[in-house]
Amino acid sequence: MDLFPPALRADVDRRLKKSHDRSWWWKLRFYLGHPQYRTLVWYRLVEANPGLLRRFCEDIHRRSALRSGLEILTPRLGGGVIMPHWGRIVLNAEEIGENLYVFHNVTIGHEYRTGRPRIGKNVFLGTGAIVLGAISIGDNVIIGAGSLVNTDIPSNSLAAGNPAKIIRAIEPDEIQRMIGY
């Protein structure tokens, strides 16, 4: 068993990639100093551990989630999650791909009649975005701040508004150029 699950390594390495001259332990200590990232670490440890150790990690994860405002109910969450600001975040999707960049007050939620959304890789969710229902968000998508997404969004798109509409197509690497990660 690896002490650090691969998804946790991807989270820490992506968030602190600009600190390349620092040791991995220094990066982990820095990471654990932020309540939302601490909750994410416990979520990753729940995923990676069986039996009694899993129950211990689940208990600490639950307590940490109450303190931090980060609620993760997603069974498959890819590595490389970045949360640059403090605030309530609910991640309740069927699955979320790698490299999620999510701001504060975002809700990815279950719509009880239809189900939960599926979110692709390299997705950027602006402040206050709401994604509801059994919809699909493609890869390399930017969702603008304050948007309500309740329909499918194809890959390589920028969507915004209430309800969200596709504003324009984007280049596959535009998110990385925009945010620097």
C-alpha positions as CSV (number, residue, x, y, z in Angstrom):
1,M,0.0,0.0,0.0
2,D,1.4,3.4,-1.0
3,L,1.3,5.9,1.9
4,F,0.2,8.6,-0.6
5,P,-2.4,7.5,-3.1
6,P,-1.7,8.6,-6.7
7,A,-4.7,11.0,-6.8
8,L,-3.4,12.8,-3.6
9,R,0.1,13.1,-5.2
10,A,-1.6,14.6,-8.3
11,D,-3.6,17.1,-6.1
12,V,-0.6,18.3,-4.2
13,D,1.8,18.4,-7.2
14,R,-0.6,20.4,-9.3
15,R,-1.5,22.9,-6.6
16,L,2.1,23.4,-5.6
17,K,3.9,22.9,-8.9
18,K,5.4,26.3,-8.7
19,S,7.2,25.2,-5.5
20,H,9.3,22.7,-7.5
21,D,12.4,23.3,-5.4
22,R,10.6,22.2,-2.2
23,S,10.5,18.6,-0.8
24,W,7.3,16.6,-1.1
25,W,6.9,16.5,2.7
26,W,7.1,20.4,2.8
27,K,4.4,20.5,0.1
28,L,2.2,18.1,2.1
29,R,2.6,20.1,5.3
30,F,1.6,23.3,3.4
31,Y,-1.3,21.5,1.9
32,L,-2.6,20.2,5.3
33,G,-2.5,23.8,6.6
34,H,-5.5,24.7,4.6
35,P,-8.8,23.2,5.8
36,Q,-10.4,22.4,2.5
37,Y,-7.2,20.7,1.3
38,R,-7.0,18.8,4.6
39,T,-10.6,17.5,3.9
40,L,-9.5,16.5,0.4
41,V,-6.5,14.6,1.9
42,W,-8.8,12.6,4.3
43,Y,-11.2,11.9,1.3
44,R,-8.2,10.5,-0.6
45,L,-7.1,8.4,2.4
46,V,-10.7,7.0,2.7
47,E,-10.5,5.9,-1.0
48,A,-7.1,4.2,-0.5
49,N,-7.6,2.3,2.7
50,P,-9.6,-0.8,3.5
51,G,-11.2,-2.0,6.8
52,L,-10.7,-0.4,10.1
53,L,-8.3,2.2,8.8
54,R,-10.9,3.3,6.3
55,R,-13.5,3.8,9.1
56,F,-11.0,5.9,11.0
57,C,-10.3,8.0,7.9
58,E,-14.0,8.4,7.2
59,D,-14.7,9.7,10.7
60,I,-11.9,12.3,10.4
61,H,-13.0,13.2,6.9
62,R,-16.6,13.8,8.1
63,R,-15.4,16.1,10.9
64,S,-13.0,17.9,8.6
65,A,-15.8,18.4,6.1
66,L,-18.0,20.1,8.7
67,R,-15.2,22.5,9.6
68,S,-14.0,23.3,6.1
69,G,-17.3,23.5,4.1
70,L,-16.1,21.0,1.5
71,E,-18.6,18.2,1.0
72,I,-17.4,15.4,-1.3
73,L,-20.0,12.9,-2.2
74,T,-18.5,11.9,-5.5
75,P,-17.5,8.2,-5.8
76,R,-14.8,8.9,-8.5
77,L,-12.9,12.1,-8.2
78,G,-9.8,12.5,-10.4
79,G,-6.5,13.9,-9.2
80,G,-5.3,17.4,-9.6
81,V,-8.1,19.3,-7.7
82,I,-7.4,23.0,-7.0
83,M,-9.6,25.1,-4.7
84,P,-8.0,28.6,-4.6
85,H,-10.5,30.2,-2.2
86,W,-12.2,29.4,1.1
87,G,-15.9,28.8,0.9
88,R,-18.7,26.2,0.7
89,I,-18.1,23.6,-2.1
90,V,-20.4,20.6,-2.7
91,L,-19.1,17.9,-5.1
92,N,-21.9,15.4,-5.6
93,A,-21.3,14.1,-9.1
94,E,-21.4,10.6,-10.6
95,E,-17.7,11.1,-11.5
96,I,-15.3,14.0,-12.0
97,G,-12.2,13.8,-14.2
98,E,-8.7,15.0,-13.5
99,N,-7.7,18.6,-13.1
100,L,-10.8,20.2,-11.6
101,Y,-10.3,23.9,-10.8
102,V,-13.2,24.9,-8.5
103,F,-13.9,28.3,-6.8
104,H,-15.9,28.9,-3.6
105,N,-19.7,28.6,-3.3
106,V,-19.9,26.0,-6.1
107,T,-22.5,23.2,-6.0
108,I,-22.3,20.2,-8.2
109,G,-25.5,18.4,-7.2
110,H,-28.0,15.6,-7.4
111,E,-31.3,16.5,-9.0
112,Y,-33.6,13.9,-7.4
113,R,-35.7,13.1,-10.4
114,T,-32.9,12.7,-12.9
115,G,-29.6,11.9,-11.1
116,R,-26.1,13.3,-10.8
117,P,-23.8,15.0,-13.4
118,R,-20.7,13.6,-15.0
119,I,-17.8,16.0,-15.3
120,G,-14.9,15.6,-17.7
121,K,-11.2,16.4,-17.4
122,N,-9.7,20.0,-17.2
123,V,-12.9,21.7,-16.0
124,F,-12.9,25.2,-14.5
125,L,-15.9,26.2,-12.3
126,G,-16.2,29.9,-11.5
127,T,-17.5,31.3,-8.2
128,G,-21.1,30.4,-7.4
129,A,-21.6,28.0,-10.3
130,I,-24.3,25.4,-9.9
131,V,-24.3,22.2,-11.9
132,L,-27.5,20.1,-11.4
133,G,-29.0,16.9,-12.8
134,A,-28.0,13.9,-14.9
135,I,-26.0,16.0,-17.4
136,S,-22.6,15.7,-19.0
137,I,-19.9,18.4,-18.9
138,G,-17.2,17.6,-21.4
139,D,-13.4,17.9,-21.2
140,N,-11.7,21.4,-21.3
141,V,-14.8,23.4,-20.2
142,I,-15.0,26.7,-18.5
143,I,-18.2,27.4,-16.5
144,G,-18.5,31.1,-15.7
145,A,-19.2,32.6,-12.3
146,G,-22.8,32.5,-11.1
147,S,-23.9,30.1,-13.9
148,L,-26.7,27.5,-13.6
149,V,-25.9,24.5,-15.7
150,N,-28.8,22.1,-16.2
151,T,-28.0,21.0,-19.8
152,D,-25.1,19.1,-21.4
153,I,-22.0,21.2,-22.2
154,P,-19.7,19.8,-25.0
155,S,-15.9,19.6,-24.7
156,N,-13.8,22.7,-25.4
157,S,-16.5,25.2,-24.5
158,L,-17.0,28.3,-22.4
159,A,-20.5,28.5,-20.9
160,A,-22.0,31.1,-18.7
161,G,-25.4,32.6,-17.7
162,N,-28.5,31.5,-15.9
163,P,-29.4,29.1,-17.4
164,A,-25.9,28.5,-18.9
165,K,-25.5,28.8,-22.6
166,I,-22.4,28.1,-24.7
167,I,-20.6,31.4,-25.3
168,R,-17.8,30.2,-27.6
169,A,-15.4,27.4,-28.3
170,I,-12.1,27.4,-26.5
171,E,-8.7,25.8,-27.3
172,P,-7.9,22.6,-25.3
173,D,-5.0,24.3,-23.4
174,E,-6.8,27.7,-22.8
175,I,-7.6,26.8,-19.2
176,Q,-4.0,26.1,-18.3
177,R,-2.9,29.3,-20.0
178,M,-5.6,31.3,-18.2
179,I,-4.9,30.0,-14.6
180,G,-1.2,29.0,-14.9
181,Y,-1.7,25.4,-13.6
